[in-house]
């Protein structure tokens, strides 16, 4: 499994957001519902890549809140700042033998836009997948997926700043 070159800093930044293992929240759920509708896919996630797992803050179309990092598609998506698109996972050498492709849920199409912090750390993705092969996303669709990821990051930034402010208030 390939790791980002800034993995230690990325993980430290992820922890500082204080989002891991929190409850579902309507604002994040709204993002995945929108993604599933706009892209007409059965599954959409807001996922975060932790040390050994992919953990979902929001999800639609699946009950798996976390997945082992080594089989996660999003682990590959955080290696770049652009959308990762996999039109047919069964024909992609990175994923053809992946149990998420060969077994349930039978992923064929995947697209994930990285959640990029202001310091350019990729914490996870807004991702969509389908059980059928697709051509991919056109430039407009790619932009929509990136915009949804940017909205998630704005929510995470707001939460982080609010937590920081609350800590400062309790120290007074």
C-alpha positions in Angstrom: 0.0 0.0 0.0 1.4 3.3 -1.1 1.3 6.1 1.5 1.3 9.9 0.9 4.8 11.4 1.3 3.5 13.5 4.1 1.7 10.7 5.9 2.8 11.6 9.5 1.8 15.2 9.1 -1.4 14.2 7.3 -2.5 11.9 10.2 -1.6 14.5 12.8 -3.8 17.0 10.9 -6.7 14.5 10.6 -6.6 14.0 14.4 -6.6 17.8 15.0 -9.9 18.1 13.2 -11.5 15.9 15.9 -13.9 14.3 13.4 -13.0 10.6 13.6 -15.5 8.3 15.4 -18.1 11.1 15.8 -21.8 10.6 15.2 -23.6 11.1 11.9 -24.5 14.7 11.2 -27.2 16.0 8.9 -24.9 18.5 7.2 -22.6 15.7 6.0 -25.5 13.3 5.2 -26.9 16.0 2.9 -23.6 15.9 0.9 -23.8 12.2 0.3 -27.5 12.3 -0.6 -26.7 15.1 -3.1 -23.8 13.1 -4.6 -25.9 10.0 -5.0 -28.7 11.9 -6.7 -26.6 14.1 -8.9 -24.4 11.2 -10.1 -27.2 8.6 -10.1 -25.1 6.1 -8.1 -26.2 3.7 -5.3 -23.3 4.6 -3.0 -21.7 7.8 -1.8 -19.4 8.5 1.1 -17.6 11.2 3.0 -14.6 9.1 4.0 -11.6 9.8 6.1 -8.4 7.8 5.9 -6.9 6.9 9.3 -3.8 4.9 10.0 -5.4 1.5 9.3 -8.9 2.2 8.1 -11.2 4.2 5.9 -13.9 5.6 8.2 -17.1 7.2 6.9 -18.5 10.3 8.4 -21.5 10.0 6.1 -22.7 7.3 3.8 -25.6 6.3 1.7 -26.2 2.9 0.0 -23.9 0.9 2.4 -23.9 -0.1 6.0 -20.1 -0.5 6.2 -19.0 2.4 8.4 -15.3 1.5 8.0 -13.1 -0.6 5.7 -9.6 -1.8 6.1 -7.3 0.9 4.6 -5.3 -1.6 2.5 -8.4 -2.4 0.4 -9.9 1.1 0.3 -10.2 2.8 -3.0 -9.9 6.2 -1.2 -6.4 5.3 0.0 -5.4 5.7 -3.6 -7.5 8.8 -4.1 -5.6 10.7 -1.3 -2.3 10.3 -3.2 -3.2 13.1 -5.6 -5.1 16.4 -5.5 -7.2 15.5 -8.5 -10.3 13.3 -8.7 -9.4 9.6 -8.9 -11.6 7.9 -11.5 -11.9 4.2 -12.1 -14.3 3.4 -14.9 -14.1 -0.4 -14.5 -12.4 -1.6 -11.3 -12.4 -5.2 -12.5 -10.0 -4.2 -15.4 -7.8 -1.9 -13.3 -4.6 -3.7 -12.1 -4.8 -1.8 -8.7 -8.3 -3.1 -7.9 -9.1 -6.2 -10.0 -8.3 -8.6 -7.2 -9.7 -6.3 -4.4 -12.4 -8.1 -2.3 -14.6 -5.0 -2.7 -14.6 -5.7 -6.5 -14.6 -9.5 -6.5 -17.1 -9.9 -3.7 -19.7 -7.6 -2.0 -20.4 -4.8 -2.8 -19.0 -5.5 -6.3 -17.6 -2.1 -7.1 -17.1 -1.5 -10.8 -17.1 2.3 -11.1 -15.4 4.6 -8.5 -14.7 8.4 -8.4 -13.3 10.2 -5.4 -12.4 13.8 -4.8 -9.8 14.4 -2.1 -10.7 16.4 1.0 -7.8 18.9 0.9 -6.9 21.0 4.0 -5.6 24.6 3.5 -2.1 23.1 3.9 -2.9 20.6 1.1 -3.2 17.5 3.2 -5.7 15.0 1.8 -7.7 13.7 4.8 -10.1 11.5 2.8 -12.6 11.9 0.0 -16.1 12.5 -1.1 -16.5 9.4 -3.3 -19.2 7.7 -5.3 -19.3 4.2 -6.6 -21.5 2.0 -8.7 -21.9 -1.7 -9.3 -21.8 -1.2 -13.0 -19.1 0.1 -15.4 -19.3 3.7 -16.4 -17.4 5.8 -18.9 -16.2 8.2 -16.1 -17.0 11.8 -15.3 -17.0 14.7 -17.7 -15.2 17.9 -16.7 -18.4 19.4 -15.3 -19.1 16.4 -13.2 -15.6 16.3 -11.9 -16.0 19.9 -10.8 -19.2 19.1 -9.0 -17.5 16.2 -7.1 -14.6 18.6 -6.2 -17.1 21.2 -5.1 -18.8 18.8 -2.8 -15.4 17.9 -1.3 -14.6 21.6 -0.8 -18.0 22.0 1.0 -17.1 19.1 3.3 -13.7 20.8 4.0 -15.4 24.1 4.8 -17.6 22.2 7.3 -14.5 20.5 8.8 -12.7 23.8 9.0 -15.6 25.5 10.8 -15.8 22.6 13.3 -12.0 22.8 13.9 -12.1 26.6 14.5 -15.1 26.3 16.8 -13.4 23.6 18.9 -10.3 25.8 19.1 -12.3 28.8 20.2 -14.2 26.7 22.8 -10.9 25.5 24.2 -9.6 29.1 24.5 -12.8 30.1 26.2 -12.5 27.4 28.9 -8.9 28.4 29.5 -9.9 31.9 30.5 
